[in-house]
Amino acid sequence: MKITLVTAEEIRDSRGNPTVRATVLCEDGSTGSFAVPSGASTGTAEAVELRDSAARGAHVSLALERITTEINGALTGVEVADQKKIDALLLALDGTENKSRLGGNSMIGVSAAACRAAAASRGVELYAYLRTLADIAPSHETAPFLYMNLINGGAHAATRLAFQEYMIVPQTESPREALALGSEVLRRVEEYSASRYSPAARTVGDEGGIALDVEDTEIPLKILSEIRDALPKQDSFRIALDIAASSFFRDGSYRIGERALSSEELGERLAAYAAAYGLLSIEDPFEETDFVSFARLQAALPATKIVGDDLTTTNARRVQKAIDEQSIEAVIIKPNQIGTVSETLETMALARKHSVDCIVSHRSGETMDAFIADLAFAFGTFGIKVGAPRAKERMVKIERLIELADLCAA
């Protein structure tokens, strides 16, 4: 079934910033759309968002123009089910290393919309169609673990807390059970913070968690650990961190409050946290070029997964370097980091070939699109990052996972 039209419109993400929604129409009347998210904490190797200016939150009329003219012209008449050809045409049309001419936002919008349109044309669920596009070894046979960001810091909150995400990971592969537990723990975090901090010191972060205005990076760990110990089942969840260390790396050191830590000192702090709180994973513990320090920490913490995000940016070449240097045991997968569905699947396949787990992730500026839930479920990824179980743009991903788990269990 051939593509007849590619359109686009400007919508708003969860932070209220403009973003792109692309739609692909086919000759049989089938359509598919994708609403593109946007990150606040981004790696320098990510696909470039095309905006009308360099200002954060600038409009995306340039991206819309690229979609409705150049991309529409290139894809009209192409078989919608030929994902590799669609993405190859997008890459050739862009012609840059970092997707800066068409924009990574334009490209992933159209690439994912075409994927949805192909699934609709074939009358199959998106997750089932995705499985026809790649052979990726699963980490789980059922749903992925939910990574829920309950205490927000770093670029996701206007506080003094340097570390970006303090997550709980319910130890169940049932997304329905994970949602129930995550909601209960979030309620307890809110009660705890309300009893100890003023309203000004406990706001809500970009991803729906509590943003505590504290400088001590251990305080959120103590809070989550205390709540876990008070639950009827004390091993019901594990704790994971996203350090996003590039965001506070300045002049060769890591700035946490008034302190400037070396990579060795930061590594020692993280190792102590891993031992004290049984951390499941630590994402981006060092700045985005320091593959060596990642590897050193992974070797020191065999029971904790070191995860690449800014380090790897869903880019197969960077993931291969991380594999070669034994820097990580897991990798964050964000389709809009790389710009096409085909490249996303290539990176996931490479990681799993080398027994590196995939954790599919949302962005801090999210949309009401659940594509990543289908992506994670399709390939049995180790985890999926969904934020706090509160805001509608986060809940739609969890609800889709529940729907898929129920569908496959029936």
Secondary structure, 3 states (H helix, E strand, C coil): CEEEEEEEEEEECCCCCEEEEEEEEECCCCEEEEECCECCCCCCCCCCCCCCCCCCCCCCHHHHHHHHHHHHHHHCCCECCCHHHHHHHHHHHHCCCCCCCCCHHHHHHHHHHHHHHHHHHHCCCHHHHHHCCCCCCCCCCCCCEEEEEEEECHHHCCCCCCCCEEEEEECCCCHHHHHHHHHHHHHHHHHHHHHHCCHHHEEECCCCCEEECCCCCCHHHHHHHHHHHHCCCCCCEEEEEECCHHHHEECCEEEECCEEECHHHHHHHHHHHHHHHCCCEEECCCCCCCHHHHHHHHHHCCCCEEEECCCCCCCHHHHHHHHHCCCCCEEEECHHHHCCHHHHHHHHHHHHHCCCEEEEECCCECCCCCHHHHHHHHCCCCEEECCCCCCHHHHHHHHHHHHHHHHHHC
